[in-house]
Amino acid sequence: MTVYVDNMQAAFGRMKMCHMIADSTDELLAMADRIGVQRKWLQKAGTAHEHFDIALSKRARAVSAGALEVSMMQLGRIIRARRLSAQERDDGR
């Protein structure tokens, strides 16, 4: 299982933000707890697009805690693969 942070640097007020996703919800929430991100900021919970938007300072903490750095393009590919996997599971019911 892996946590990923992308290289996006979107402006949000005075902060720069990026995305953090993981292979599982439990792992994503554990990393959020570890780096001080409140669980209430989880976006699109329970979907293939489940993620946190985190400040670059939290990104640095996540990387120090073992998160893998990926490009925005790589992150998009991971999400697409998750979405296709979920569709295949749903189609196989």
Phi and psi restraints in degrees (range 20) as a CNS / XPLOR table:
assign (resid 1 and name C) (resid 2 and name N)
       (resid 2 and name CA) (resid 2 and name C) 1.0 -142.6 20.0 2
assign (resid 2 and name N) (resid 2 and name CA)
       (resid 2 and name C) (resid 3 and name N) 1.0 148.0 20.0 2
assign (resid 2 and name C) (resid 3 and name N)
       (resid 3 and name CA) (resid 3 and name C) 1.0 -108.2 20.0 2
assign (resid 3 and name N) (resid 3 and name CA)
       (resid 3 and name C) (resid 4 and name N) 1.0 140.1 20.0 2
assign (resid 3 and name C) (resid 4 and name N)
       (resid 4 and name CA) (resid 4 and name C) 1.0 -124.9 20.0 2
assign (resid 4 and name N) (resid 4 and name CA)
       (resid 4 and name C) (resid 5 and name N) 1.0 143.9 20.0 2
assign (resid 4 and name C) (resid 5 and name N)
       (resid 5 and name CA) (resid 5 and name C) 1.0 -127.8 20.0 2
assign (resid 5 and name N) (resid 5 and name CA)
       (resid 5 and name C) (resid 6 and name N) 1.0 135.7 20.0 2
assign (resid 5 and name C) (resid 6 and name N)
       (resid 6 and name CA) (resid 6 and name C) 1.0 -94.1 20.0 2
assign (resid 6 and name N) (resid 6 and name CA)
       (resid 6 and name C) (resid 7 and name N) 1.0 179.5 20.0 2
assign (resid 6 and name C) (resid 7 and name N)
       (resid 7 and name CA) (resid 7 and name C) 1.0 -101.5 20.0 2
assign (resid 7 and name N) (resid 7 and name CA)
       (resid 7 and name C) (resid 8 and name N) 1.0 15.7 20.0 2
assign (resid 7 and name C) (resid 8 and name N)
       (resid 8 and name CA) (resid 8 and name C) 1.0 -62.9 20.0 2
assign (resid 8 and name N) (resid 8 and name CA)
       (resid 8 and name C) (resid 9 and name N) 1.0 146.5 20.0 2
assign (resid 8 and name C) (resid 9 and name N)
       (resid 9 and name CA) (resid 9 and name C) 1.0 -135.4 20.0 2
assign (resid 9 and name N) (resid 9 and name CA)
       (resid 9 and name C) (resid 10 and name N) 1.0 65.3 20.0 2
assign (resid 9 and name C) (resid 10 and name N)
       (resid 10 and name CA) (resid 10 and name C) 1.0 -77.8 20.0 2
assign (resid 10 and name N) (resid 10 and name CA)
       (resid 10 and name C) (resid 11 and name N) 1.0 136.5 20.0 2
assign (resid 10 and name C) (resid 11 and name N)
       (resid 11 and name CA) (resid 11 and name C) 1.0 -74.9 20.0 2
assign (resid 11 and name N) (resid 11 and name CA)
       (resid 11 and name C) (resid 12 and name N) 1.0 134.2 20.0 2
assign (resid 11 and name C) (resid 12 and name N)
       (resid 12 and name CA) (resid 12 and name C) 1.0 -138.7 20.0 2
assign (resid 12 and name N) (resid 12 and name CA)
       (resid 12 and name C) (resid 13 and name N) 1.0 96.1 20.0 2
assign (resid 12 and name C) (resid 13 and name N)
       (resid 13 and name CA) (resid 13 and name C) 1.0 63.9 20.0 2
assign (resid 13 and name N) (resid 13 and name CA)
       (resid 13 and name C) (resid 14 and name N) 1.0 -126.4 20.0 2
assign (resid 13 and name C) (resid 14 and name N)
       (resid 14 and name CA) (resid 14 and name C) 1.0 -90.4 20.0 2
assign (resid 14 and name N) (resid 14 and name CA)
       (resid 14 and name C) (resid 15 and name N) 1.0 -3.6 20.0 2
assign (resid 14 and name C) (resid 15 and name N)
       (resid 15 and name CA) (resid 15 and name C) 1.0 -96.0 20.0 2
assign (resid 15 and name N) (resid 15 and name CA)
       (resid 15 and name C) (resid 16 and name N) 1.0 159.7 20.0 2
assign (resid 15 and name C) (resid 16 and name N)
       (resid 16 and name CA) (resid 16 and name C) 1.0 -110.6 20.0 2
assign (resid 16 and name N) (resid 16 and name CA)
       (resid 16 and name C) (resid 17 and name N) 1.0 135.6 20.0 2
assign (resid 16 and name C) (resid 17 and name N)
       (resid 17 and name CA) (resid 17 and name C) 1.0 -120.4 20.0 2
assign (resid 17 and name N) (resid 17 and name CA)
       (resid 17 and name C) (resid 18 and name N) 1.0 153.9 20.0 2
assign (resid 17 and name C) (resid 18 and name N)
       (resid 18 and name CA) (resid 18 and name C) 1.0 -139.2 20.0 2
assign (resid 18 and name N) (resid 18 and name CA)
       (resid 18 and name C) (resid 19 and name N) 1.0 179.8 20.0 2
assign (resid 18 and name C) (resid 19 and name N)
       (resid 19 and name CA) (resid 19 and name C) 1.0 -103.7 20.0 2
assign (resid 19 and name N) (resid 19 and name CA)
       (resid 19 and name C) (resid 20 and name N) 1.0 148.7 20.0 2
assign (resid 19 and name C) (resid 20 and name N)
       (resid 20 and name CA) (resid 20 and name C) 1.0 -129.9 20.0 2
assign (resid 20 and name N) (resid 20 and name CA)
       (resid 20 and name C) (resid 21 and name N) 1.0 124.6 20.0 2
assign (resid 20 and name C) (resid 21 and name N)
       (resid 21 and name CA) (resid 21 and name C) 1.0 -128.8 20.0 2
assign (resid 21 and name N) (resid 21 and name CA)
       (resid 21 and name C) (resid 22 and name N) 1.0 172.9 20.0 2
assign (resid 21 and name C) (resid 22 and name N)
       (resid 22 and name CA) (resid 22 and name C) 1.0 -150.8 20.0 2
assign (resid 22 and name N) (resid 22 and name CA)
       (resid 22 and name C) (resid 23 and name N) 1.0 167.4 20.0 2
assign (resid 22 and name C) (resid 23 and name N)
       (resid 23 and name CA) (resid 23 and name C) 1.0 -70.0 20.0 2
assign (resid 23 and name N) (resid 23 and name CA)
       (resid 23 and name C) (resid 24 and name N) 1.0 -20.7 20.0 2
assign (resid 23 and name C) (resid 24 and name N)
       (resid 24 and name CA) (resid 24 and name C) 1.0 -144.6 20.0 2
assign (resid 24 and name N) (resid 24 and name CA)
       (resid 24 and name C) (resid 25 and name N) 1.0 155.0 20.0 2
assign (resid 24 and name C) (resid 25 and name N)
       (resid 25 and name CA) (resid 25 and name C) 1.0 -61.3 20.0 2
assign (resid 25 and name N) (resid 25 and name CA)
       (resid 25 and name C) (resid 26 and name N) 1.0 -43.1 20.0 2
assign (resid 25 and name C) (resid 26 and name N)
       (resid 26 and name CA) (resid 26 and name C) 1.0 -58.8 20.0 2
assign (resid 26 and name N) (resid 26 and name CA)
       (resid 26 and name C) (resid 27 and name N) 1.0 -43.0 20.0 2
assign (resid 26 and name C) (resid 27 and name N)
       (resid 27 and name CA) (resid 27 and name C) 1.0 -68.5 20.0 2
assign (resid 27 and name N) (resid 27 and name CA)
       (resid 27 and name C) (resid 28 and name N) 1.0 -38.6 20.0 2
assign (resid 27 and name C) (resid 28 and name N)
       (resid 28 and name CA) (resid 28 and name C) 1.0 -63.0 20.0 2
assign (resid 28 and name N) (resid 28 and name CA)
       (resid 28 and name C) (resid 29 and name N) 1.0 -45.6 20.0 2
assign (resid 28 and name C) (resid 29 and name N)
       (resid 29 and name CA) (resid 29 and name C) 1.0 -67.4 20.0 2
assign (resid 29 and name N) (resid 29 and name CA)
       (resid 29 and name C) (resid 30 and name N) 1.0 -37.4 20.0 2
assign (resid 29 and name C) (resid 30 and name N)
       (resid 30 and name CA) (resid 30 and name C) 1.0 -62.7 20.0 2
assign (resid 30 and name N) (resid 30 and name CA)
       (resid 30 and name C) (resid 31 and name N) 1.0 -41.1 20.0 2
assign (resid 30 and name C) (resid 31 and name N)
       (resid 31 and name CA) (resid 31 and name C) 1.0 -67.9 20.0 2
assign (resid 31 and name N) (resid 31 and name CA)
       (resid 31 and name C) (resid 32 and name N) 1.0 -41.3 20.0 2
assign (resid 31 and name C) (resid 32 and name N)
       (resid 32 and name CA) (resid 32 and name C) 1.0 -57.2 20.0 2
assign (resid 32 and name N) (resid 32 and name CA)
       (resid 32 and name C) (resid 33 and name N) 1.0 -45.6 20.0 2
assign (resid 32 and name C) (resid 33 and name N)
       (resid 33 and name CA) (resid 33 and name C) 1.0 -60.5 20.0 2
assign (resid 33 and name N) (resid 33 and name CA)
       (resid 33 and name C) (resid 34 and name N) 1.0 -43.1 20.0 2
assign (resid 33 and name C) (resid 34 and name N)
       (resid 34 and name CA) (resid 34 and name C) 1.0 -65.6 20.0 2
assign (resid 34 and name N) (resid 34 and name CA)
       (resid 34 and name C) (resid 35 and name N) 1.0 -35.5 20.0 2
assign (resid 34 and name C) (resid 35 and name N)
       (resid 35 and name CA) (resid 35 and name C) 1.0 -99.8 20.0 2
assign (resid 35 and name N) (resid 35 and name CA)
       (resid 35 and name C) (resid 36 and name N) 1.0 2.4 20.0 2
assign (resid 35 and name C) (resid 36 and name N)
       (resid 36 and name CA) (resid 36 and name C) 1.0 85.5 20.0 2
assign (resid 36 and name N) (resid 36 and name CA)
       (resid 36 and name C) (resid 37 and name N) 1.0 30.1 20.0 2
assign (resid 36 and name C) (resid 37 and name N)
       (resid 37 and name CA) (resid 37 and name C) 1.0 -100.6 20.0 2
assign (resid 37 and name N) (resid 37 and name CA)
       (resid 37 and name C) (resid 38 and name N) 1.0 128.2 20.0 2
assign (resid 37 and name C) (resid 38 and name N)
       (resid 38 and name CA) (resid 38 and name C) 1.0 -69.9 20.0 2
assign (resid 38 and name N) (resid 38 and name CA)
       (resid 38 and name C) (resid 39 and name N) 1.0 136.4 20.0 2
assign (resid 38 and name C) (resid 39 and name N)
       (resid 39 and name CA) (resid 39 and name C) 1.0 -59.4 20.0 2
assign (resid 39 and name N) (resid 39 and name CA)
       (resid 39 and name C) (resid 40 and name N) 1.0 -27.1 20.0 2
assign (resid 39 and name C) (resid 40 and name N)
       (resid 40 and name CA) (resid 40 and name C) 1.0 -64.5 20.0 2
assign (resid 40 and name N) (resid 40 and name CA)
       (resid 40 and name C) (resid 41 and name N) 1.0 -14.0 20.0 2
assign (resid 40 and name C) (resid 41 and name N)
       (resid 41 and name CA) (resid 41 and name C) 1.0 -88.2 20.0 2
assign (resid 41 and name N) (resid 41 and name CA)
       (resid 41 and name C) (resid 42 and name N) 1.0 2.7 20.0 2
assign (resid 41 and name C) (resid 42 and name N)
       (resid 42 and name CA) (resid 42 and name C) 1.0 -61.0 20.0 2
assign (resid 42 and name N) (resid 42 and name CA)
       (resid 42 and name C) (resid 43 and name N) 1.0 131.5 20.0 2
assign (resid 42 and name C) (resid 43 and name N)
       (resid 43 and name CA) (resid 43 and name C) 1.0 -111.5 20.0 2
assign (resid 43 and name N) (resid 43 and name CA)
       (resid 43 and name C) (resid 44 and name N) 1.0 143.6 20.0 2
assign (resid 43 and name C) (resid 44 and name N)
       (resid 44 and name CA) (resid 44 and name C) 1.0 54.5 20.0 2
assign (resid 44 and name N) (resid 44 and name CA)
       (resid 44 and name C) (resid 45 and name N) 1.0 43.9 20.0 2
assign (resid 44 and name C) (resid 45 and name N)
       (resid 45 and name CA) (resid 45 and name C) 1.0 -54.7 20.0 2
assign (resid 45 and name N) (resid 45 and name CA)
       (resid 45 and name C) (resid 46 and name N) 1.0 138.7 20.0 2
assign (resid 45 and name C) (resid 46 and name N)
       (resid 46 and name CA) (resid 46 and name C) 1.0 79.0 20.0 2
assign (resid 46 and name N) (resid 46 and name CA)
       (resid 46 and name C) (resid 47 and name N) 1.0 6.0 20.0 2
assign (resid 46 and name C) (resid 47 and name N)
       (resid 47 and name CA) (resid 47 and name C) 1.0 -115.6 20.0 2
assign (resid 47 and name N) (resid 47 and name CA)
       (resid 47 and name C) (resid 48 and name N) 1.0 171.8 20.0 2
assign (resid 47 and name C) (resid 48 and name N)
       (resid 48 and name CA) (resid 48 and name C) 1.0 -64.2 20.0 2
assign (resid 48 and name N) (resid 48 and name CA)
       (resid 48 and name C) (resid 49 and name N) 1.0 -18.1 20.0 2
assign (resid 48 and name C) (resid 49 and name N)
       (resid 49 and name CA) (resid 49 and name C) 1.0 -97.6 20.0 2
assign (resid 49 and name N) (resid 49 and name CA)
       (resid 49 and name C) (resid 50 and name N) 1.0 12.0 20.0 2
assign (resid 49 and name C) (resid 50 and name N)
       (resid 50 and name CA) (resid 50 and name C) 1.0 -57.7 20.0 2
assign (resid 50 and name N) (resid 50 and name CA)
       (resid 50 and name C) (resid 51 and name N) 1.0 127.9 20.0 2
assign (resid 50 and name C) (resid 51 and name N)
       (resid 51 and name CA) (resid 51 and name C) 1.0 -165.0 20.0 2
assign (resid 51 and name N) (resid 51 and name CA)
       (resid 51 and name C) (resid 52 and name N) 1.0 170.7 20.0 2
assign (resid 51 and name C) (resid 52 and name N)
       (resid 52 and name CA) (resid 52 and name C) 1.0 -115.9 20.0 2
assign (resid 52 and name N) (resid 52 and name CA)
       (resid 52 and name C) (resid 53 and name N) 1.0 142.7 20.0 2
assign (resid 52 and name C) (resid 53 and name N)
       (resid 53 and name CA) (resid 53 and name C) 1.0 -91.7 20.0 2
assign (resid 53 and name N) (resid 53 and name CA)
       (resid 53 and name C) (resid 54 and name N) 1.0 124.2 20.0 2
assign (resid 53 and name C) (resid 54 and name N)
       (resid 54 and name CA) (resid 54 and name C) 1.0 -127.9 20.0 2
assign (resid 54 and name N) (resid 54 and name CA)
       (resid 54 and name C) (resid 55 and name N) 1.0 150.6 20.0 2
assign (resid 54 and name C) (resid 55 and name N)
       (resid 55 and name CA) (resid 55 and name C) 1.0 -69.8 20.0 2
assign (resid 55 and name N) (resid 55 and name CA)
       (resid 55 and name C) (resid 56 and name N) 1.0 155.4 20.0 2
assign (resid 55 and name C) (resid 56 and name N)
       (resid 56 and name CA) (resid 56 and name C) 1.0 -60.2 20.0 2
assign (resid 56 and name N) (resid 56 and name CA)
       (resid 56 and name C) (resid 57 and name N) 1.0 -29.5 20.0 2
assign (resid 56 and name C) (resid 57 and name N)
       (resid 57 and name CA) (resid 57 and name C) 1.0 -65.0 20.0 2
assign (resid 57 and name N) (resid 57 and name CA)
       (resid 57 and name C) (resid 58 and name N) 1.0 -38.2 20.0 2
assign (resid 57 and name C) (resid 58 and name N)
       (resid 58 and name CA) (resid 58 and name C) 1.0 -71.6 20.0 2
assign (resid 58 and name N) (resid 58 and name CA)
       (resid 58 and name C) (resid 59 and name N) 1.0 -33.5 20.0 2
assign (resid 58 and name C) (resid 59 and name N)
       (resid 59 and name CA) (resid 59 and name C) 1.0 -59.0 20.0 2
assign (resid 59 and name N) (resid 59 and name CA)
       (resid 59 and name C) (resid 60 and name N) 1.0 -45.1 20.0 2
assign (resid 59 and name C) (resid 60 and name N)
       (resid 60 and name CA) (resid 60 and name C) 1.0 -60.6 20.0 2
assign (resid 60 and name N) (resid 60 and name CA)
       (resid 60 and name C) (resid 61 and name N) 1.0 -40.2 20.0 2
assign (resid 60 and name C) (resid 61 and name N)
       (resid 61 and name CA) (resid 61 and name C) 1.0 -64.3 20.0 2
assign (resid 61 and name N) (resid 61 and name CA)
       (resid 61 and name C) (resid 62 and name N) 1.0 -41.5 20.0 2
assign (resid 61 and name C) (resid 62 and name N)
       (resid 62 and name CA) (resid 62 and name C) 1.0 -62.9 20.0 2
assign (resid 62 and name N) (resid 62 and name CA)
       (resid 62 and name C) (resid 63 and name N) 1.0 -43.4 20.0 2
assign (resid 62 and name C) (resid 63 and name N)
       (resid 63 and name CA) (resid 63 and name C) 1.0 -63.3 20.0 2
assign (resid 63 and name N) (resid 63 and name CA)
       (resid 63 and name C) (resid 64 and name N) 1.0 -42.5 20.0 2
assign (resid 63 and name C) (resid 64 and name N)
       (resid 64 and name CA) (resid 64 and name C) 1.0 -62.4 20.0 2
assign (resid 64 and name N) (resid 64 and name CA)
       (resid 64 and name C) (resid 65 and name N) 1.0 -28.6 20.0 2
assign (resid 64 and name C) (resid 65 and name N)
       (resid 65 and name CA) (resid 65 and name C) 1.0 -89.9 20.0 2
assign (resid 65 and name N) (resid 65 and name CA)
       (resid 65 and name C) (resid 66 and name N) 1.0 3.6 20.0 2
assign (resid 65 and name C) (resid 66 and name N)
       (resid 66 and name CA) (resid 66 and name C) 1.0 112.7 20.0 2
assign (resid 66 and name N) (resid 66 and name CA)
       (resid 66 and name C) (resid 67 and name N) 1.0 0.9 20.0 2
assign (resid 66 and name C) (resid 67 and name N)
       (resid 67 and name CA) (resid 67 and name C) 1.0 -67.2 20.0 2
assign (resid 67 and name N) (resid 67 and name CA)
       (resid 67 and name C) (resid 68 and name N) 1.0 146.7 20.0 2
assign (resid 67 and name C) (resid 68 and name N)
       (resid 68 and name CA) (resid 68 and name C) 1.0 -90.7 20.0 2
assign (resid 68 and name N) (resid 68 and name CA)
       (resid 68 and name C) (resid 69 and name N) 1.0 135.0 20.0 2
assign (resid 68 and name C) (resid 69 and name N)
       (resid 69 and name CA) (resid 69 and name C) 1.0 -84.0 20.0 2
assign (resid 69 and name N) (resid 69 and name CA)
       (resid 69 and name C) (resid 70 and name N) 1.0 128.6 20.0 2
assign (resid 69 and name C) (resid 70 and name N)
       (resid 70 and name CA) (resid 70 and name C) 1.0 -134.3 20.0 2
assign (resid 70 and name N) (resid 70 and name CA)
       (resid 70 and name C) (resid 71 and name N) 1.0 161.7 20.0 2
assign (resid 70 and name C) (resid 71 and name N)
       (resid 71 and name CA) (resid 71 and name C) 1.0 -78.5 20.0 2
assign (resid 71 and name N) (resid 71 and name CA)
       (resid 71 and name C) (resid 72 and name N) 1.0 166.3 20.0 2
assign (resid 71 and name C) (resid 72 and name N)
       (resid 72 and name CA) (resid 72 and name C) 1.0 -61.1 20.0 2
assign (resid 72 and name N) (resid 72 and name CA)
       (resid 72 and name C) (resid 73 and name N) 1.0 -36.3 20.0 2
assign (resid 72 and name C) (resid 73 and name N)
       (resid 73 and name CA) (resid 73 and name C) 1.0 -64.4 20.0 2
assign (resid 73 and name N) (resid 73 and name CA)
       (resid 73 and name C) (resid 74 and name N) 1.0 -45.4 20.0 2
assign (resid 73 and name C) (resid 74 and name N)
       (resid 74 and name CA) (resid 74 and name C) 1.0 -62.8 20.0 2
assign (resid 74 and name N) (resid 74 and name CA)
       (resid 74 and name C) (resid 75 and name N) 1.0 -41.1 20.0 2
assign (resid 74 and name C) (resid 75 and name N)
       (resid 75 and name CA) (resid 75 and name C) 1.0 -61.6 20.0 2
assign (resid 75 and name N) (resid 75 and name CA)
       (resid 75 and name C) (resid 76 and name N) 1.0 -42.4 20.0 2
assign (resid 75 and name C) (resid 76 and name N)
       (resid 76 and name CA) (resid 76 and name C) 1.0 -59.9 20.0 2
assign (resid 76 and name N) (resid 76 and name CA)
       (resid 76 and name C) (resid 77 and name N) 1.0 -39.2 20.0 2
assign (resid 76 and name C) (resid 77 and name N)
       (resid 77 and name CA) (resid 77 and name C) 1.0 -66.0 20.0 2
assign (resid 77 and name N) (resid 77 and name CA)
       (resid 77 and name C) (resid 78 and name N) 1.0 -39.5 20.0 2
assign (resid 77 and name C) (resid 78 and name N)
       (resid 78 and name CA) (resid 78 and name C) 1.0 -62.7 20.0 2
assign (resid 78 and name N) (resid 78 and name CA)
       (resid 78 and name C) (resid 79 and name N) 1.0 -46.3 20.0 2
assign (resid 78 and name C) (resid 79 and name N)
       (resid 79 and name CA) (resid 79 and name C) 1.0 -63.9 20.0 2
assign (resid 79 and name N) (resid 79 and name CA)
       (resid 79 and name C) (resid 80 and name N) 1.0 -42.1 20.0 2
assign (resid 79 and name C) (resid 80 and name N)
       (resid 80 and name CA) (resid 80 and name C) 1.0 -61.2 20.0 2
assign (resid 80 and name N) (resid 80 and name CA)
       (resid 80 and name C) (resid 81 and name N) 1.0 -43.6 20.0 2
assign (resid 80 and name C) (resid 81 and name N)
       (resid 81 and name CA) (resid 81 and name C) 1.0 -62.3 20.0 2
assign (resid 81 and name N) (resid 81 and name CA)
       (resid 81 and name C) (resid 82 and name N) 1.0 -40.1 20.0 2
assign (resid 81 and name C) (resid 82 and name N)
       (resid 82 and name CA) (resid 82 and name C) 1.0 -64.5 20.0 2
assign (resid 82 and name N) (resid 82 and name CA)
       (resid 82 and name C) (resid 83 and name N) 1.0 -41.8 20.0 2
assign (resid 82 and name C) (resid 83 and name N)
       (resid 83 and name CA) (resid 83 and name C) 1.0 -64.0 20.0 2
assign (resid 83 and name N) (resid 83 and name CA)
       (resid 83 and name C) (resid 84 and name N) 1.0 -44.1 20.0 2
assign (resid 83 and name C) (resid 84 and name N)
       (resid 84 and name CA) (resid 84 and name C) 1.0 -64.8 20.0 2
assign (resid 84 and name N) (resid 84 and name CA)
       (resid 84 and name C) (resid 85 and name N) 1.0 -39.0 20.0 2
assign (resid 84 and name C) (resid 85 and name N)
       (resid 85 and name CA) (resid 85 and name C) 1.0 -62.9 20.0 2
assign (resid 85 and name N) (resid 85 and name CA)
       (resid 85 and name C) (resid 86 and name N) 1.0 -42.2 20.0 2
assign (resid 85 and name C) (resid 86 and name N)
       (resid 86 and name CA) (resid 86 and name C) 1.0 -65.1 20.0 2
assign (resid 86 and name N) (resid 86 and name CA)
       (resid 86 and name C) (resid 87 and name N) 1.0 -39.9 20.0 2
assign (resid 86 and name C) (resid 87 and name N)
       (resid 87 and name CA) (resid 87 and name C) 1.0 -63.7 20.0 2
assign (resid 87 and name N) (resid 87 and name CA)
       (resid 87 and name C) (resid 88 and name N) 1.0 -41.5 20.0 2
assign (resid 87 and name C) (resid 88 and name N)
       (resid 88 and name CA) (resid 88 and name C) 1.0 -63.2 20.0 2
assign (resid 88 and name N) (resid 88 and name CA)
       (resid 88 and name C) (resid 89 and name N) 1.0 -40.4 20.0 2
assign (resid 88 and name C) (resid 89 and name N)
       (resid 89 and name CA) (resid 89 and name C) 1.0 -63.3 20.0 2
assign (resid 89 and name N) (resid 89 and name CA)
       (resid 89 and name C) (resid 90 and name N) 1.0 -44.0 20.0 2
assign (resid 89 and name C) (resid 90 and name N)
       (resid 90 and name CA) (resid 90 and name C) 1.0 -64.2 20.0 2
assign (resid 90 and name N) (resid 90 and name CA)
       (resid 90 and name C) (resid 91 and name N) 1.0 -38.5 20.0 2
assign (resid 90 and name C) (resid 91 and name N)
       (resid 91 and name CA) (resid 91 and name C) 1.0 -69.8 20.0 2
assign (resid 91 and name N) (resid 91 and name CA)
       (resid 91 and name C) (resid 92 and name N) 1.0 -25.3 20.0 2
assign (resid 91 and name C) (resid 92 and name N)
       (resid 92 and name CA) (resid 92 and name C) 1.0 -88.6 20.0 2
assign (resid 92 and name N) (resid 92 and name CA)
       (resid 92 and name C) (resid 93 and name N) 1.0 6.5 20.0 2
